[in-house]
Structure formats: structure tokens, C-alpha cells
């Protein structure tokens, strides 16, 4: 018996790492090692025969082999696609394990019914997410708010999004922008661009305003104004 791991590659590297980790841990727990990985780069909307899962089931795996996959949605983007994949596996007597749900699809009636239920649930959830996203974008457009990435925001600036809570906390504590940029591993200019794009420009203005008040007390160049010597 050979055990295969089928992953559908995402553009998000962290998602792929999570898939791989979950499958490896499952294989260890159930003594299904060693694993032979199949990573699919083709969209799940394509027919299963056109993806790596098709090649795995029809060209690579044989009777008695096992295929591990993180969840039903990795097999296909619709309940129909999922059922077609499972039907092909059952016909060839290849068992599919759904790691996330701990389900074993061995071709039995119960396993097919569970697969249909989970596949339909995943498809309905995707439809809900798509509908909510479309409605939210339409609402923003109707309110005259910008839709999509704001002009002037570069990809590198978006990397600061993961530091958002930390940046806000440091700004509220009055930490200097140069220090915040160093903590986040970016240039100060990139931090400023990100702050403006996220409606945090007030923190930059408040800093300038404070500096201006300091200039009134210290002189144009920021140096203390010398007091006249007392007359003797």
C-alpha cells in the first residue's frame, strides 16, 4: 500500500504550509507514512480529469492505495466535482481520507452520503461569501467610498497590515515613527505611506504640530534661546 498526499496549491504560502503540516500529522497519527506528495496548481473549478488529482487516481495510485487530502474543497469547487472524484476512487478501490474532518471515504454508501453533505455545505458557504463580498462592494460604491486598493498603495506597503495592531499601539504610546519602522522592518517612508492609506495621517500631522510648538519655545533651529545675563 502506498499513501499519497494531495494538496491544491494556494497563492498564500502559509495556507500551503498549514495543509502540509495537517496531512503530515494525520499520517503520523494513523501510521500512514511515508507520504508521496502531489501538489496541484490548477484551479479547483477545472474538471478533476484536468488536474493532478485526475492523474493521481487514473495513472499513479492503484487498488488498495490511500490518498490524504486536507478537506473536501481541495478535491473540487462544487459538490458534483467532489462526488465525481470520490466515485472514481471508489471504482478503483482507492481510499481517500479527509484529514480536517477525520473521514474515510472507502466507497461505502455512508461515506458517499457524508461526502455529498460536506461538499454541498462547502459550496453553499463559498456562494454566501461571494454574495456578501459583492453586496459590500456595491454598498461602498453607492456611498461614494473607494472600492479596491487605494491609489498610491504599493504591494510592499500592504505587508504592514499584519503589524496593524502593533503600530496602532506604538502610535498611541507616542513612539517615534523611525523606531516603529525599525520594529516593523521597513523604511520610514513606507510606514508613512501605509499610515496615510489607512487613515492614520493624523498621527503624522500631530507630530509636526508638536514640533512646531517646540520651535516657538526653542527658536527656529530648535536650540534653546539664551536668556540675557542679569545686570550687575
C-alpha positions as CSV (number, residue, x, y, z in Angstrom):
1,X,0.0,0.0,0.0
2,X,1.2,3.5,-0.9
3,X,0.0,6.6,0.8
4,X,-0.3,9.8,-1.3
5,X,-1.0,13.4,0.0
6,X,-2.9,15.6,-2.4
7,X,-2.7,19.3,-1.9
8,X,-4.1,22.1,-4.0
9,X,-1.5,24.9,-4.1
10,X,-2.7,28.3,-3.0
11,X,-1.2,31.7,-3.7
12,X,-0.9,32.0,0.1
13,X,2.2,30.2,1.2
14,X,1.1,30.0,4.8
15,X,-2.1,28.1,3.7
16,X,0.0,25.6,1.8
17,X,2.3,25.1,4.8
18,X,-0.8,24.6,7.0
19,X,-2.2,22.0,4.6
20,X,1.1,20.1,4.5
21,X,1.5,20.2,8.3
22,X,-2.0,18.9,8.9
23,X,-1.6,16.0,6.5
24,X,1.8,15.0,7.9
25,X,0.5,15.0,11.5
26,X,-2.5,12.9,10.4
27,X,-0.2,10.4,8.6
28,X,1.9,10.0,11.7
29,X,-1.0,9.5,14.0
30,X,-2.6,6.9,11.8
31,X,0.7,5.2,10.7
32,X,0.2,6.0,7.1
33,X,3.8,7.0,6.3
34,X,5.8,7.5,4.2
35,X,3.9,10.1,2.2
36,X,4.2,10.9,-1.6
37,X,3.1,14.4,-2.2
38,X,1.0,15.6,-5.2
39,X,0.7,19.4,-5.4
40,X,-1.9,20.8,-7.8
41,X,-1.6,24.3,-9.2
42,X,-4.7,24.1,-11.4
43,X,-7.9,25.9,-10.2
44,X,-10.4,23.7,-8.4
45,X,-13.0,24.9,-10.9
46,X,-11.5,22.8,-13.6
47,X,-12.7,19.2,-14.3
48,X,-11.0,16.7,-12.0
49,X,-9.5,14.9,-15.0
50,X,-7.6,18.1,-16.0
51,X,-6.0,18.4,-12.5
52,X,-3.3,16.5,-10.6
53,X,-6.0,14.6,-8.7
54,X,-7.0,13.1,-12.0
55,X,-3.5,11.9,-12.8
56,X,-3.1,10.6,-9.3
57,X,-6.2,8.5,-9.4
58,X,-6.0,7.2,-13.0
59,X,-2.2,7.0,-13.6
60,X,-0.4,6.7,-10.3
61,X,-2.4,5.1,-7.5
62,X,-3.5,1.5,-7.7
63,X,-6.0,-0.7,-5.8
64,X,-5.5,-0.6,-2.1
65,X,-3.6,2.7,-2.0
66,X,-4.6,5.6,0.2
67,X,-4.9,9.4,-0.6
68,X,-4.9,12.0,2.1
69,X,-6.3,15.5,1.4
70,X,-6.9,18.3,3.9
71,X,-10.6,18.9,3.2
72,X,-13.3,18.2,0.6
73,X,-12.9,21.6,-1.0
74,X,-9.4,20.5,-2.2
75,X,-11.0,17.9,-4.4
76,X,-13.3,20.3,-6.2
77,X,-15.1,23.6,-6.0
78,X,-18.5,22.1,-6.3
79,X,-20.3,19.2,-4.7
80,X,-20.6,17.5,-8.2
81,X,-16.8,17.6,-8.7
82,X,-16.2,16.2,-5.2
83,X,-18.6,13.3,-5.9
84,X,-17.0,12.5,-9.3
85,X,-13.6,12.3,-7.7
86,X,-14.8,10.0,-4.9
87,X,-16.7,7.9,-7.4
88,X,-13.6,7.4,-9.4
89,X,-11.6,6.5,-6.3
90,X,-14.2,4.0,-5.2
91,X,-14.3,2.4,-8.6
92,X,-10.5,1.8,-8.4
93,X,-10.7,0.8,-4.8
94,X,-8.6,3.7,-3.6
95,X,-9.4,5.1,-0.2
96,X,-9.5,8.8,0.4
97,X,-9.0,10.3,3.9
98,X,-10.4,13.8,4.6
99,X,-7.9,15.0,7.2
100,X,-9.8,18.0,8.6
101,X,-13.0,16.0,9.2
102,X,-11.3,12.7,10.1
103,X,-13.5,10.9,7.5
104,X,-12.5,7.9,5.5
105,X,-14.1,7.7,2.0
106,X,-14.0,4.0,1.2
107,X,-16.8,3.9,-1.3
108,X,-19.5,2.8,1.1
109,X,-23.0,4.3,1.0
110,X,-22.4,6.2,4.3
111,X,-19.2,7.7,3.1
112,X,-20.8,8.9,-0.2
113,X,-23.7,10.5,1.7
114,X,-21.3,12.3,4.1
115,X,-19.2,13.5,1.1
116,X,-22.3,14.9,-0.6
117,X,-23.4,16.7,2.5
118,X,-20.0,18.2,3.2
119,X,-19.4,19.1,-0.4
120,X,-22.8,20.9,-0.7
121,X,-22.1,22.7,2.6
122,X,-18.7,23.9,1.3
123,X,-20.3,25.1,-2.0
124,X,-23.1,27.0,-0.2
125,X,-20.5,28.6,2.1
126,X,-18.5,29.8,-0.9
127,X,-21.6,31.2,-2.5
128,X,-22.5,33.1,0.7
129,X,-19.0,34.6,0.9
130,X,-19.1,35.6,-2.7
131,X,-22.5,37.2,-2.3
132,X,-21.5,39.1,0.9
133,X,-18.4,40.4,-0.8
134,X,-20.4,41.6,-3.9
135,X,-23.0,43.3,-1.7
136,X,-20.3,45.0,0.4
137,X,-18.6,46.4,-2.7
138,X,-21.9,47.6,-4.1
139,X,-22.7,49.4,-0.8
140,X,-19.3,51.1,-0.7
141,X,-19.7,52.2,-4.3
142,X,-23.2,53.6,-3.6
143,X,-21.9,55.5,-0.6
144,X,-19.2,57.0,-2.7
145,X,-16.4,55.2,-0.9
146,X,-13.3,53.9,-2.8
147,X,-13.5,50.3,-3.9
148,X,-10.4,48.1,-4.1
149,X,-6.9,49.1,-3.3
150,X,-6.5,52.8,-2.7
151,X,-4.4,54.8,-5.2
152,X,-0.8,55.0,-4.3
153,X,-0.7,52.0,-2.0
154,X,2.0,49.6,-3.1
155,X,2.3,45.9,-2.5
156,X,5.2,46.3,-0.1
157,X,3.1,48.7,2.0
158,X,0.4,46.1,2.3
159,X,2.9,43.9,4.2
160,X,2.5,46.2,7.1
161,X,-1.1,45.2,7.5
162,X,-0.1,42.3,9.7
163,X,1.6,44.8,12.1
164,X,-1.5,47.0,12.3
165,X,-2.4,46.4,15.9
166,X,1.2,46.8,17.0
167,X,1.6,50.0,15.0
168,X,-1.5,51.5,16.5
169,X,-0.4,50.6,20.0
170,X,3.0,52.2,19.5
171,X,1.5,55.3,17.9
172,X,-0.9,55.8,20.8
173,X,2.1,55.5,23.2
174,X,3.9,58.2,21.3
175,X,6.7,56.1,20.0
176,X,8.7,57.8,17.3
177,X,7.9,56.8,13.7
178,X,11.6,55.9,12.9
179,X,11.5,53.5,15.8
180,X,8.2,51.9,14.7
181,X,9.6,51.5,11.2
182,X,12.6,49.7,12.6
183,X,10.5,47.4,14.7
184,X,8.3,46.5,11.6
185,X,11.4,46.1,9.4
186,X,10.5,48.8,6.8
187,X,11.7,52.2,5.7
188,X,10.1,55.2,7.5
189,X,8.7,56.4,4.1
190,X,6.9,53.1,3.7
191,X,5.4,53.4,7.1
192,X,4.2,57.0,6.3
193,X,2.6,55.7,3.1
194,X,0.9,52.9,4.9
195,X,-0.4,55.3,7.6
196,X,-1.9,57.7,5.1
197,X,-3.5,54.8,3.2
198,X,-5.1,53.6,6.5
199,X,-6.4,57.0,7.6
200,X,-3.7,57.4,10.2
201,X,-2.2,60.6,8.8
202,X,-3.4,62.5,11.9
203,X,-0.5,60.9,13.8
204,X,1.9,62.3,11.4
205,X,0.3,65.8,11.5
206,X,0.2,65.7,15.3
207,X,3.9,65.1,15.4
208,X,4.6,68.0,13.1
209,X,2.3,70.2,15.2
210,X,4.1,69.3,18.3
211,X,7.5,70.0,16.7
212,X,6.1,73.4,15.6
213,X,5.2,74.3,19.2
214,X,8.6,73.3,20.3
215,X,10.2,75.6,17.7
216,X,8.3,78.6,19.3
217,X,9.9,77.9,22.6
218,X,13.3,76.9,21.4
219,X,14.0,79.1,18.4
220,X,13.9,78.4,14.7
221,X,16.6,75.8,14.7
222,X,15.3,74.0,17.8
223,X,18.0,75.3,20.1
224,X,17.2,76.9,23.5
225,X,17.0,80.7,23.4
226,X,19.7,82.2,25.6
227,X,18.5,84.3,28.4
228,X,20.0,87.8,28.9
229,X,22.6,88.0,31.7
230,X,21.3,89.8,34.7
231,X,22.6,93.4,35.1
232,X,25.1,93.9,37.9
